[in-house]
Amino acid sequence: MSIFKPVIRAAILSGAALALGACEGLPGFEDETVLDGTSWTLVNIRERGVATRLDPDLQGRHRITFERDGSLVAQLDCNRGQGRWSARETGPESGTIVISGMTSTRAFCPRPSFGEQMAAELPSATDFEIAPRTGRLRVITRDATYVFERAYDR
């Protein structure tokens, strides 16, 4: 009977390894999300039912980049910002998001500017969604929804 114990133990360990490997492809178990390695330009802010559309010049001065290592890089108008991010997908192109440790330079940017507002609001982000029809990223915070377009010129 003792001859079978090592065989049984090996079978159990092999089965456990296979089961863990199978979890790799399930939602919530992947290491990467749809945001990894992407860069986005701010085009619109929605607050209390009012939408503010940024003109093309302002759009180019407000950007976020989700680095694969979990760092977040932000162009906050004439300031630069950085922080950390993590996300968990709850759907094909949506999920929960946490942005933390936001720091930024503190130069005075000419008005209109949304950099200070972004730096203050992004740490309260709770959810994200990439709209299927437009491909726009919506980041939902406590007080506003930030709408971004994908930037491909990284």
C-alpha positions as CSV (number, residue, x, y, z in Angstrom):
1,M,0.0,0.0,0.0
2,S,2.9,2.4,0.7
3,I,4.1,2.0,-2.9
4,F,0.9,3.8,-4.1
5,K,1.2,6.8,-1.8
6,P,3.9,8.5,-4.0
7,V,1.9,7.8,-7.1
8,I,-1.3,9.2,-5.6
9,R,0.6,12.3,-4.3
10,A,2.1,12.9,-7.8
11,A,-1.4,12.5,-9.4
12,I,-2.9,15.0,-6.9
13,L,-0.1,17.6,-7.5
14,S,-0.3,17.2,-11.3
15,G,-4.1,17.7,-11.1
16,A,-3.7,20.8,-9.0
17,A,-1.1,22.3,-11.4
18,L,-3.4,21.7,-14.3
19,A,-6.3,23.3,-12.5
20,L,-4.3,26.4,-11.7
21,G,-3.1,26.6,-15.3
22,A,-6.7,26.5,-16.5
23,C,-7.6,29.5,-14.4
24,E,-5.1,31.6,-16.4
25,G,-7.6,32.2,-19.2
26,L,-10.6,32.9,-17.0
27,P,-11.9,36.5,-16.4
28,G,-10.4,37.9,-13.2
29,F,-7.3,35.7,-13.3
30,E,-5.4,37.3,-16.1
31,D,-2.4,39.5,-15.5
32,E,-3.2,42.0,-18.2
33,T,-6.2,44.1,-18.9
34,V,-7.4,46.0,-22.0
35,L,-5.8,49.1,-20.6
36,D,-2.2,47.8,-20.3
37,G,0.2,49.8,-22.4
38,T,-2.4,52.2,-23.7
39,S,-2.3,56.0,-23.9
40,W,-5.5,58.2,-24.0
41,T,-6.2,61.8,-24.8
42,L,-8.9,63.7,-22.8
43,V,-11.7,64.9,-25.1
44,N,-14.7,65.4,-22.8
45,I,-15.6,65.9,-19.1
46,R,-19.1,65.3,-17.8
47,E,-20.0,66.8,-14.4
48,R,-23.4,67.1,-12.9
49,G,-25.1,66.6,-16.2
50,V,-22.9,69.2,-18.1
51,A,-20.5,68.1,-20.7
52,T,-17.3,70.1,-21.5
53,R,-15.7,69.3,-24.8
54,L,-12.0,70.1,-25.1
55,D,-10.8,71.8,-28.3
56,P,-8.0,69.9,-30.1
57,D,-5.3,72.1,-28.6
58,L,-6.5,71.3,-25.0
59,Q,-6.9,67.6,-25.9
60,G,-3.2,67.3,-26.8
61,R,-2.3,68.8,-23.4
62,H,-4.3,66.3,-21.3
63,R,-3.3,62.6,-21.6
64,I,-3.0,59.5,-19.5
65,T,-0.9,56.4,-20.1
66,F,-1.4,53.1,-18.4
67,E,2.0,51.4,-18.3
68,R,2.2,47.6,-18.2
69,D,4.2,47.7,-14.9
70,G,1.2,49.4,-13.1
71,S,2.6,52.9,-13.3
72,L,0.4,55.7,-14.7
73,V,1.9,58.7,-16.5
74,A,-0.2,61.8,-17.1
75,Q,0.2,65.0,-19.1
76,L,-1.8,67.4,-17.0
77,D,-1.8,70.4,-19.3
78,C,1.5,72.1,-18.6
79,N,2.3,69.8,-15.7
80,R,3.4,66.1,-15.6
81,G,1.9,63.6,-13.3
82,Q,2.5,60.1,-12.2
83,G,0.9,57.5,-10.0
84,R,-0.1,53.8,-9.9
85,W,-3.0,52.0,-11.4
86,S,-4.7,48.6,-11.3
87,A,-7.8,47.3,-12.9
88,R,-10.0,44.2,-12.9
89,E,-12.1,43.5,-15.9
90,T,-15.8,42.8,-15.2
91,G,-16.7,42.6,-18.9
92,P,-14.9,42.4,-22.3
93,E,-13.9,46.1,-22.2
94,S,-15.0,47.3,-18.8
95,G,-14.2,46.9,-15.2
96,T,-13.1,48.5,-11.9
97,I,-10.1,50.7,-11.7
98,V,-8.0,52.1,-8.8
99,I,-5.6,55.0,-9.4
100,S,-3.4,55.9,-6.4
101,G,-0.3,57.9,-5.4
102,M,-1.0,60.7,-7.9
103,T,1.8,63.3,-7.8
104,S,2.4,66.2,-10.2
105,T,4.4,69.2,-10.9
106,R,2.7,72.4,-9.9
107,A,3.3,75.0,-12.6
108,F,0.5,77.5,-13.2
109,C,-1.2,76.6,-16.5
110,P,-3.1,79.3,-18.5
111,R,-6.9,78.9,-18.5
112,P,-8.8,76.9,-19.5
113,S,-6.9,74.0,-18.0
114,F,-8.2,70.7,-16.7
115,G,-4.9,69.3,-15.4
116,E,-5.4,70.1,-11.7
117,Q,-8.9,68.8,-11.8
118,M,-7.7,65.5,-13.4
119,A,-4.9,65.1,-10.8
120,A,-7.4,65.7,-8.0
121,E,-10.2,63.5,-9.4
122,L,-8.5,60.5,-10.9
123,P,-7.6,59.0,-7.5
124,S,-11.4,58.7,-6.9
125,A,-11.9,56.6,-10.0
126,T,-14.0,53.5,-9.5
127,D,-14.9,52.1,-13.0
128,F,-13.8,52.2,-16.6
129,E,-15.5,51.3,-19.9
130,I,-14.4,51.4,-23.5
131,A,-17.5,52.2,-25.6
132,P,-18.0,49.5,-28.3
133,R,-19.3,52.0,-30.9
134,T,-16.7,54.8,-30.5
135,G,-13.8,53.1,-28.8
136,R,-13.7,55.9,-26.3
137,L,-12.5,55.2,-22.7
138,R,-14.7,56.5,-19.9
139,V,-13.2,56.7,-16.5
140,I,-15.8,57.3,-13.8
141,T,-14.8,59.1,-10.7
142,R,-16.7,60.3,-7.7
143,D,-17.7,63.7,-9.2
144,A,-17.1,63.4,-13.0
145,T,-16.8,61.1,-16.0
146,Y,-13.6,61.6,-18.1
147,V,-13.9,60.6,-21.7
148,F,-10.7,59.8,-23.6
149,E,-9.8,58.9,-27.2
150,R,-7.0,56.4,-27.8
151,A,-3.7,58.0,-28.6
152,Y,-1.5,56.0,-31.0
153,D,1.6,58.3,-31.2
154,R,3.4,57.0,-28.1
